[in-house]
Amino acid sequence: MIRKTSAEDVSELRWFKSSYSDSSNSNECVEVATTLGTVHVRDSKNVEGPQLALTHRAWADFVAHSSGS
């Protein structure tokens, strides 16, 4: 995970619903935005709430683990 220490502007990120979100359950919606160095993750129902910023490798490891691969 990447901890931001500066006021990096995340308002310009282009968010999209993760293909790993469960479309049959609207309570499980994750949005993702990518940059060159990070993958940002947030809860689509709380867009002003906490966000995670992960390295691309950490995101790939998370997806592989959560999908049972």
N, CA, C and O atoms as a MOPAC input file, in Angstrom:
PM7 MOZYME 1SCF
protein

 N      0.84400 1    -1.16200 1     0.00000 1
 C      0.00000 1     0.00000 1     0.00000 1
 C      0.89000 1     1.22500 1     0.00000 1
 O      1.98900 1     1.20800 1     0.55500 1
 N      0.41500 1     2.28000 1    -0.61900 1
 C      1.16200 1     3.52800 1    -0.69400 1
 C      0.46900 1     4.55500 1     0.18600 1
 O     -0.73600 1     4.77600 1     0.06100 1
 N      1.21700 1     5.17200 1     1.06200 1
 C      0.66300 1     6.21100 1     1.91400 1
 C      1.04600 1     7.55700 1     1.32700 1
 O      2.22800 1     7.84000 1     1.13600 1
 N      0.06300 1     8.38000 1     1.04400 1
 C      0.33700 1     9.68500 1     0.45700 1
 C      0.68900 1    10.68000 1     1.54900 1
 O     -0.04200 1    10.83400 1     2.52800 1
 N      1.80200 1    11.34400 1     1.37000 1
 C      2.19200 1    12.35800 1     2.33300 1
 C      1.99600 1    13.75300 1     1.78800 1
 O      2.04600 1    14.73000 1     2.53600 1
 N      1.77200 1    13.85400 1     0.47900 1
 C      1.52300 1    15.16000 1    -0.11700 1
 C      0.06000 1    15.26900 1    -0.49200 1
 O     -0.70500 1    14.31500 1    -0.35500 1
 N     -0.31100 1    16.41900 1    -0.95700 1
 C     -1.70200 1    16.65500 1    -1.34500 1
 C     -1.89600 1    16.28900 1    -2.81200 1
 O     -2.42800 1    17.08200 1    -3.58900 1
 N     -1.46500 1    15.09100 1    -3.18700 1
 C     -1.64300 1    14.62800 1    -4.56300 1
 C     -3.12100 1    14.69000 1    -4.91900 1
 O     -3.96800 1    14.22300 1    -4.15800 1
 N     -3.42800 1    15.26100 1    -6.06400 1
 C     -4.81000 1    15.46800 1    -6.45000 1
 C     -5.39000 1    14.19100 1    -7.03300 1
 O     -5.11100 1    13.83700 1    -8.17900 1
 N     -6.20000 1    13.49900 1    -6.23500 1
 C     -6.84900 1    12.28700 1    -6.71600 1
 C     -8.20400 1    12.59400 1    -7.33500 1
 O     -8.87700 1    11.69000 1    -7.83000 1
 N     -8.61300 1    13.86500 1    -7.31300 1
 C     -9.91500 1    14.21300 1    -7.88100 1
 C     -9.92100 1    14.05900 1    -9.39700 1
 O    -10.99500 1    13.97100 1    -9.99200 1
 N     -8.77400 1    14.02500 1   -10.03000 1
 C     -8.71300 1    13.89500 1   -11.47500 1
 C     -8.56600 1    12.45100 1   -11.94400 1
 O     -8.40900 1    12.20000 1   -13.13900 1
 N     -8.61600 1    11.51600 1   -11.02300 1
 C     -8.54500 1    10.11000 1   -11.39800 1
 C     -9.80600 1     9.71400 1   -12.15000 1
 O    -10.88500 1    10.24300 1   -11.88300 1
 N     -9.67200 1     8.79600 1   -13.07700 1
 C    -10.83000 1     8.27900 1   -13.81200 1
 C    -11.22700 1     6.94600 1   -13.19600 1
 O    -10.58100 1     5.92200 1   -13.42200 1
 N    -12.28300 1     6.97800 1   -12.42800 1
 C    -12.74700 1     5.80700 1   -11.69700 1
 C    -13.65600 1     4.95400 1   -12.56700 1
 O    -14.42200 1     5.47400 1   -13.37800 1
 N    -13.56600 1     3.63700 1   -12.39300 1
 C    -14.48100 1     2.71300 1   -13.06000 1
 C    -14.77800 1     1.57200 1   -12.10400 1
 O    -13.98200 1     1.26300 1   -11.21700 1
 N    -15.92000 1     0.95700 1   -12.29400 1
 C    -16.30500 1    -0.15500 1   -11.43000 1
 C    -15.43100 1    -1.35200 1   -11.75800 1
 O    -15.27500 1    -1.72100 1   -12.92200 1
 N    -14.87700 1    -1.94100 1   -10.74600 1
 C    -14.02200 1    -3.10500 1   -10.93500 1
 C    -14.82500 1    -4.27600 1   -11.48900 1
 O    -15.96000 1    -4.51800 1   -11.07800 1
 N    -14.22700 1    -4.98900 1   -12.41700 1
 C    -14.88300 1    -6.18200 1   -12.95300 1
 C    -14.97900 1    -7.27800 1   -11.89500 1
 O    -15.68600 1    -8.26700 1   -12.08600 1
 N    -14.27500 1    -7.10500 1   -10.79000 1
 C    -14.33000 1    -8.07500 1    -9.70100 1
 C    -15.45300 1    -7.77900 1    -8.72000 1
 O    -15.67800 1    -8.56300 1    -7.79800 1
 N    -16.16700 1    -6.66200 1    -8.89200 1
 C    -17.31500 1    -6.36700 1    -8.04300 1
 C    -18.44100 1    -7.32300 1    -8.39200 1
 O    -18.57100 1    -7.75000 1    -9.53900 1
 N    -19.24000 1    -7.65200 1    -7.41400 1
 C    -20.36300 1    -8.56200 1    -7.60100 1
 C    -21.56000 1    -7.76400 1    -8.10000 1
 O    -22.19400 1    -7.05900 1    -7.31400 1
 N    -21.88100 1    -7.85700 1    -9.37500 1
 C    -22.96800 1    -7.07300 1    -9.95300 1
 C    -24.33900 1    -7.49000 1    -9.42700 1
 O    -25.30100 1    -6.73300 1    -9.56400 1
 N    -24.44900 1    -8.65900 1    -8.83800 1
 C    -25.73300 1    -9.10000 1    -8.31100 1
 C    -25.99600 1    -8.54200 1    -6.92000 1
 O    -27.10400 1    -8.67300 1    -6.39900 1
 N    -24.99100 1    -7.92200 1    -6.31500 1
 C    -25.13800 1    -7.37000 1    -4.97200 1
 C    -24.59300 1    -5.94800 1    -4.97500 1
 O    -23.37800 1    -5.75100 1    -4.95000 1
 N    -25.47600 1    -4.95900 1    -5.00500 1
 C    -25.04400 1    -3.56200 1    -5.09900 1
 C    -24.30200 1    -3.08600 1    -3.84800 1
 O    -23.73500 1    -1.99300 1    -3.84900 1
 N    -24.29700 1    -3.88400 1    -2.79200 1
 C    -23.56200 1    -3.51500 1    -1.57900 1
 C    -22.08400 1    -3.87000 1    -1.67300 1
 O    -21.32300 1    -3.56500 1    -0.75500 1
 N    -21.66600 1    -4.50100 1    -2.74800 1
 C    -20.27800 1    -4.91400 1    -2.90800 1
 C    -19.68900 1    -4.29300 1    -4.16900 1
 O    -19.31100 1    -5.00200 1    -5.10100 1
 N    -19.61400 1    -2.96900 1    -4.19200 1
 C    -19.11600 1    -2.26800 1    -5.37100 1
 C    -17.77600 1    -1.60800 1    -5.06700 1
 O    -17.65500 1    -0.79400 1    -4.15100 1
 N    -16.80000 1    -1.97000 1    -5.83800 1
 C    -15.47100 1    -1.38700 1    -5.70500 1
 C    -15.15800 1    -0.64100 1    -6.98100 1
 O    -15.38600 1    -1.15000 1    -8.07800 1
 N    -14.63100 1     0.57300 1    -6.84100 1
 C    -14.19100 1     1.34100 1    -7.99100 1
 C    -12.67900 1     1.41300 1    -7.98100 1
 O    -12.04600 1     1.43600 1    -6.92600 1
 N    -12.10900 1     1.44800 1    -9.18300 1
 C    -10.66500 1     1.42400 1    -9.35100 1
 C    -10.26800 1     2.55400 1   -10.29400 1
 O    -10.98200 1     2.85800 1   -11.25000 1
 N     -9.12700 1     3.16900 1   -10.01700 1
 C     -8.52900 1     4.14400 1   -10.93400 1
 C     -7.03800 1     3.84600 1   -10.98300 1
 O     -6.41900 1     3.59400 1    -9.95000 1
 N     -6.46900 1     3.87400 1   -12.16100 1
 C     -5.05400 1     3.54200 1   -12.29300 1
 C     -4.24300 1     4.74500 1   -12.75600 1
 O     -4.72400 1     5.60000 1   -13.50000 1
 N     -3.00900 1     4.78100 1   -12.29600 1
 C     -2.01900 1     5.74100 1   -12.76300 1
 C     -0.78600 1     4.93300 1   -13.14900 1
 O     -0.79300 1     3.70500 1   -13.06000 1
 N      0.25000 1     5.60400 1   -13.56800 1
 C      1.46200 1     4.87500 1   -13.95200 1
 C      2.02300 1     4.03600 1   -12.81300 1
 O      2.51700 1     2.93300 1   -13.04900 1
 N      1.95600 1     4.53400 1   -11.59100 1
 C      2.59000 1     3.83100 1   -10.48400 1
 C      1.66200 1     3.20200 1    -9.47900 1
 O      2.10900 1     2.44700 1    -8.61500 1
 N      0.36200 1     3.49700 1    -9.57000 1
 C     -0.53600 1     3.02300 1    -8.52200 1
 C     -1.88600 1     2.58500 1    -9.07200 1
 O     -2.29900 1     2.96000 1   -10.16900 1
 N     -2.55000 1     1.77800 1    -8.25900 1
 C     -3.94500 1     1.41500 1    -8.47900 1
 C     -4.69500 1     1.92800 1    -7.25900 1
 O     -4.41200 1     1.52400 1    -6.13100 1
 N     -5.64400 1     2.81100 1    -7.48600 1
 C     -6.43400 1     3.38900 1    -6.40500 1
 C     -7.73900 1     2.61700 1    -6.30500 1
 O     -8.33200 1     2.26100 1    -7.32400 1
 N     -8.18800 1     2.35900 1    -5.08700 1
 C     -9.38500 1     1.57000 1    -4.84800 1
 C    -10.26100 1     2.30300 1    -3.84100 1
 O     -9.76700 1     2.83300 1    -2.84600 1
 N    -11.56900 1     2.32800 1    -4.10700 1
 C    -12.50400 1     2.96300 1    -3.16900 1
 C    -13.84700 1     2.25000 1    -3.21700 1
 O    -14.13400 1     1.49000 1    -4.14200 1
 N    -14.65900 1     2.50700 1    -2.20900 1
 C    -16.02100 1     1.98800 1    -2.13300 1
 C    -16.90600 1     2.92000 1    -2.95100 1
 O    -16.94700 1     4.12100 1    -2.68300 1
 N    -17.61000 1     2.39300 1    -3.93700 1
 C    -18.41700 1     3.24000 1    -4.81000 1
 C    -19.58500 1     3.90700 1    -4.08500 1
 O    -20.12400 1     4.90300 1    -4.56800 1
 N    -19.97800 1     3.37500 1    -2.94300 1
 C    -21.06700 1     3.97200 1    -2.18600 1
 C    -20.57900 1     5.08300 1    -1.26300 1
 O    -21.38900 1     5.78700 1    -0.66000 1
 N    -19.26500 1     5.24600 1    -1.14800 1
 C    -18.69100 1     6.26100 1    -0.26300 1
 C    -17.47800 1     6.87900 1    -0.95700 1
 O    -16.34600 1     6.71300 1    -0.50300 1
 N    -17.71900 1     7.58800 1    -2.04800 1
 C    -16.62200 1     8.08900 1    -2.87700 1
 C    -15.76400 1     9.14500 1    -2.17200 1
 O    -14.62200 1     9.37900 1    -2.56700 1
 N    -16.30000 1     9.77100 1    -1.14700 1
 C    -15.52100 1    10.74700 1    -0.37500 1
 C    -14.79000 1    10.08800 1     0.79100 1
 O    -14.02600 1    10.74500 1     1.49900 1
 N    -15.02000 1     8.80600 1     0.98700 1
 C    -14.43600 1     8.07600 1     2.10000 1
 C    -13.00000 1     7.65000 1     1.83000 1
 O    -12.36200 1     8.14600 1     0.90200 1
 N    -12.50000 1     6.73700 1     2.63800 1
 C    -11.11800 1     6.27500 1     2.51000 1
 C    -10.85400 1     5.61200 1     1.15700 1
 O    -11.73900 1     5.00900 1     0.55000 1
 N     -9.62100 1     5.74500 1     0.71800 1
 C     -9.17800 1     5.11200 1    -0.51800 1
 C     -7.85800 1     4.41400 1    -0.25300 1
 O     -7.07500 1     4.82900 1     0.60300 1
 N     -7.62900 1     3.36200 1    -0.99300 1
 C     -6.34100 1     2.67900 1    -0.94600 1
 C     -5.56400 1     3.02500 1    -2.19900 1
 O     -6.14400 1     3.18500 1    -3.27300 1
 N     -4.27100 1     3.13800 1    -2.06400 1
 C     -3.39000 1     3.31100 1    -3.22000 1
 C     -2.36300 1     2.19100 1    -3.14800 1
 O     -1.53900 1     2.15100 1    -2.23500 1
 N     -2.41700 1     1.28900 1    -4.11100 1
 C     -1.56400 1     0.11000 1    -4.12700 1
 C     -0.62500 1     0.15400 1    -5.32200 1
 O     -0.92500 1     0.76900 1    -6.34500 1
 N      0.51100 1    -0.50700 1    -5.17400 1
 C      1.36100 1    -0.68800 1    -6.34900 1
 C      0.64900 1    -1.64500 1    -7.28200 1
 O     -0.23500 1    -2.39000 1    -6.85800 1
 N      1.02600 1    -1.62900 1    -8.54300 1
 C      0.40700 1    -2.54500 1    -9.49500 1
 C      0.65600 1    -3.99300 1    -9.09000 1
 O     -0.22000 1    -4.84100 1    -9.26200 1
 N      1.82100 1    -4.28200 1    -8.56200 1
 C      2.14700 1    -5.64700 1    -8.12300 1
 C      1.26200 1    -6.06800 1    -6.94700 1
 O      0.75800 1    -7.19000 1    -6.91200 1
 N      1.07700 1    -5.15600 1    -5.98400 1
 C      0.23100 1    -5.46900 1    -4.83300 1
 C     -1.20800 1    -5.71300 1    -5.27900 1
 O     -1.87000 1    -6.61000 1    -4.75800 1
 N     -1.69800 1    -4.93100 1    -6.23200 1
 C     -3.05000 1    -5.12700 1    -6.76000 1
 C     -3.15800 1    -6.49000 1    -7.45300 1
 O     -4.12900 1    -7.21700 1    -7.24700 1
 N     -2.16800 1    -6.82800 1    -8.26400 1
 C     -2.17800 1    -8.11600 1    -8.96100 1
 C     -2.17200 1    -9.26300 1    -7.95600 1
 O     -2.89400 1   -10.24500 1    -8.13200 1
 N     -1.36800 1    -9.14900 1    -6.91000 1
 C     -1.33600 1   -10.18900 1    -5.87200 1
 C     -2.68300 1   -10.30200 1    -5.16500 1
 O     -3.15700 1   -11.40600 1    -4.89400 1
 N     -3.30400 1    -9.14900 1    -4.86400 1
 C     -4.60500 1    -9.14200 1    -4.20400 1
 C     -5.65700 1    -9.82100 1    -5.08300 1
 O     -6.40800 1   -10.67400 1    -4.61000 1
 N     -5.71100 1    -9.44700 1    -6.34300 1
 C     -6.69800 1   -10.01500 1    -7.25600 1
 C     -6.48500 1   -11.51900 1    -7.40100 1
 O     -7.44800 1   -12.28600 1    -7.38900 1
 N     -5.22700 1   -11.94400 1    -7.53800 1
 C     -4.94300 1   -13.36800 1    -7.65900 1
 C     -5.39000 1   -14.12200 1    -6.40600 1
 O     -5.95500 1   -15.21200 1    -6.49900 1
 N     -5.13600 1   -13.54200 1    -5.25000 1
 C     -5.51200 1   -14.19100 1    -3.98600 1
 C     -7.02800 1   -14.22500 1    -3.82000 1
 O     -7.58500 1   -15.25400 1    -3.43900 1
 N     -7.70200 1   -13.10600 1    -4.10400 1
 C     -9.13800 1   -13.03100 1    -3.86400 1
 C     -9.95100 1   -13.83300 1    -4.89000 1
 O    -11.10000 1   -14.19300 1    -4.63200 1
 N     -9.35300 1   -14.10500 1    -6.04100 1
 C    -10.08200 1   -14.89200 1    -7.03900 1
 C     -9.79200 1   -16.39300 1    -6.91300 1
 O    -10.34400 1   -17.20700 1    -7.65400 1
 N     -8.92700 1   -16.73900 1    -5.97200 1
 C     -8.63200 1   -18.13900 1    -5.74100 1
 C     -7.63400 1   -18.73300 1    -6.71100 1
 O     -7.49000 1   -19.95400 1    -6.78100 1
 N     -6.94500 1   -17.89600 1    -7.45600 1
 C     -5.96600 1   -18.40200 1    -8.44400 1
 C     -4.72700 1   -18.91000 1    -7.76300 1
 O     -3.80100 1   -19.37100 1    -8.43100 1

